[in-house]
Amino acid sequence: MLQNKIQDVLNEPGCELNQSKSDKDRKKGCTKQLQPGAAAGGCAFDGAKIALQPLTDVAHLVHGPIACEGNSWDNRGAKSSGSRLYRTGFTTDINELDVVYGGEKHLFKSIKEIIDKYDPPAVFVYQTCVPAMIGDDIEAVCKAAAAKFDKPVIPVNSPGFVGSKNLGNKLAGEALLDYVIGTEEPETTTPYDINIIGEYNLAGELWQIKPLLDRLGIRILSCISGDAKYHEVAQSHRAKAAMMVCSKAMINIARKMEERYDIPFFEGSFYGISDSSESLRQIARLLIQKGAPAELMDRTEALIAQEEARAWEQMTAFGNRLNGKRVLLITGGVKSWSVVSALQEVGMVVVGTSVKKSTKEDKDRISELMGGDAHMIDDMTPREMYKMLKEAQADIMLSGARSQFVALKANVPWLDINQERHHAYAGYEGMVELVRQIDRALYNPIWGQLRKPAPWDSRPASAPLFGEDPVVADASEQTTNGQVQPIGLDAQMGQEVTA
Ligand code: SF4
């Protein structure tokens, strides 16, 4: 059954990357065999947990050894406006006895314990490698527990070994489609109800978009899955239109909801001023197409004009400080073309961008944005990244936290643009924040200090190395063969060197 689900996901007609592959390649999926020690990316379980953990009021129970939950706990900065339950780590922590006798009873008891103690609206149960290999049937356990406790218990069958993080994202989407979406009815519906899919409210980015929609009277019936509540997702099938945000991690949800519930969707971005405006226009267009009054477009245009003017006014405070600055963009989850266009809007020159997770369509858009000399990077070792920073004379690197040390080693300012970032960059407000943060990173006085030659490199050959300080001078005499040797920190601080 899991195999069928995987094949279904890998055949996703909405995913151009999959569709561009041959039948044989498609069956292999998107997984790339890693070398031992190359801890890049995550497993399918990790992907499923990333996709669903922003559902804030449910209990996320990981069925597996403690390390699976330990590695995945709270690993993204998805914010909640209410419940904090999603930040509590639940795991069955299976042991050797479970491996011998099976972990199903253990899982059932854990579900009971969670419901007794926390009474969440639902429990999500994640399958991991070890219980999958010993044959634990989490679907059957969840079904029995749901019947016994009269509570939705949702199996998320995505053991790590089945594939990549991206496959896990999609398997998480399948779990929502199979067990959650369409299981409840909203109290009321309006012609202005939308779903936002593939938005995780990292650093609170959804909250930069929501006020704009509120001002237009557009209701987010459900955001899947940033700051989501279980009942909202269960009722999301009554939305009139949907926006799939950037990454195609959950394209299967958007496409299948269009097929099943006639909810048209478009793929858009809220990074950058023009993309934000275009996304608002597209939402209005789809809602009007589905029966909302045509005046919605006039109100949308008025809001766009007002917000664009306000954002540009705020950004003029930074003058020309970013204009012409060269940036190397190594993005992970954030869609590369979308950030490229946002950076170009403020006059920055993108010297290269990673396209590791981009589709053919994304690459075409990047070529269009960056022109003929678009430098797209499929995959890059830290050494190559360092070389590129130097050769392209980049003024700043935008990347995930994993690559920050390459930039720091190259004495190049760096800004976190990935999931773990602390600043929100969506919408008009987010664009102003992005400009502010790039400016702060670029003009931080530390770079001037770091780039100065070290005192011992710039000292004229004849100058005394340690000035007149007798203690330090004495320490320098302890060197061998009359050669000047680096001395310990203690000596520089005026203390005696004992070596
Ligand atoms: S690969 Fe398997 S064992 Fe490792 S974290 Fe993923 S689910 Fe757990």
Residues whose N, C-alpha, C, O or C-beta is under 5 A from the ligand:
A	BS01	SF4	C43 F45 C68 T128 C129 P159 G160 F161
